[in-house]
Amino acid sequence: MSAQKNNPPPNPIDACVRDNLEAFFRDLDGQEPHSMHEMLIKLVEKPLLEIVMREAGGNQSKAAEWLGINRNTLRRKLTDHNLL
């Protein structure tokens, strides 16, 4: 097996998330974080929805398909993020 298959090149989104999480922990300066999963999902989900909806031309069915979620779930998430 080649080294290429064992170690795929870094993904730019992955690198961005890693860099920002490392900065987050540095900024905590020894304090313990709380509810990180919820915080990160909220921070990532809104721009994800904004960009996908823009690229889908506002078509919720297409955007839901691209995201791999039900259109009703997408609509709820758009409402939750005040994007409707």
matplotlib code that plots the C-alpha trace (Angstrom):
import matplotlib.pyplot as plt

x = [0.0, 1.3, 1.9, -0.5, -3.4, -2.4, -1.9, -4.2, -3.4, -4.9, -8.3, -8.3, -11.6, -10.1, -7.0, -9.0, -11.1, -8.0, -6.2, -9.2, -9.7, -6.1, -6.4, -9.6, -7.8, -4.8, -7.3, -8.9, -5.6, -6.1, -9.8, -11.9, -14.3, -18.0, -20.5, -17.9, -19.8, -23.0, -20.9, -19.0, -22.1, -23.9, -20.8, -20.4, -24.0, -25.1, -22.4, -22.8, -26.6, -26.0, -23.5, -25.4, -28.6, -26.9, -25.2, -28.6, -30.2, -32.5, -33.9, -34.5, -35.1, -31.8, -29.9, -31.4, -30.3, -26.8, -26.6, -28.0, -30.9, -34.7, -36.1, -38.2, -35.1, -33.4, -36.4, -36.2, -32.5, -33.0, -35.7, -33.5, -30.7, -33.1, -32.2, -35.8]
y = [0.0, 3.4, 6.1, 8.3, 6.0, 5.7, 9.5, 11.4, 15.1, 17.4, 18.8, 22.7, 22.7, 20.1, 22.2, 25.4, 23.7, 22.2, 25.6, 27.3, 24.6, 24.9, 28.7, 28.2, 26.0, 28.4, 31.3, 29.3, 29.7, 26.5, 26.9, 23.8, 24.1, 23.3, 22.0, 22.2, 19.9, 22.0, 25.2, 23.9, 22.6, 25.9, 27.9, 25.7, 24.9, 28.5, 29.4, 25.9, 26.5, 30.0, 28.9, 25.8, 27.7, 30.4, 27.8, 25.9, 29.2, 29.1, 25.7, 23.9, 20.5, 20.7, 22.1, 19.3, 16.7, 18.2, 18.1, 14.6, 15.7, 15.8, 19.0, 19.4, 19.1, 21.7, 24.0, 23.6, 24.4, 27.4, 28.7, 28.0, 30.1, 32.8, 32.2, 32.1]
z = [0.0, -0.8, 1.8, -0.2, 0.8, 4.4, 4.9, 2.6, 2.1, 4.8, 4.0, 4.2, 6.2, 8.6, 9.0, 9.6, 12.3, 14.0, 14.0, 15.5, 18.1, 19.1, 19.4, 21.5, 24.0, 24.1, 24.8, 27.7, 29.5, 31.6, 32.2, 31.3, 28.3, 28.6, 25.9, 23.1, 20.8, 20.9, 20.6, 17.6, 15.8, 16.2, 15.0, 11.9, 11.0, 10.3, 7.7, 6.2, 5.7, 4.4, 1.8, 0.7, 0.4, -1.7, -4.0, -4.3, -5.4, -2.4, -3.4, -0.1, -1.7, -3.6, -0.5, 1.7, -0.8, -0.9, 2.9, 3.1, 5.3, 5.1, 3.7, 6.9, 9.0, 6.8, 7.2, 11.0, 11.0, 8.8, 11.2, 14.2, 12.7, 11.5, 7.9, 6.4]

ax = plt.figure().add_subplot(projection="3d")
ax.plot(x, y, z, "-o")
ax.set_aspect("equal")
plt.show()
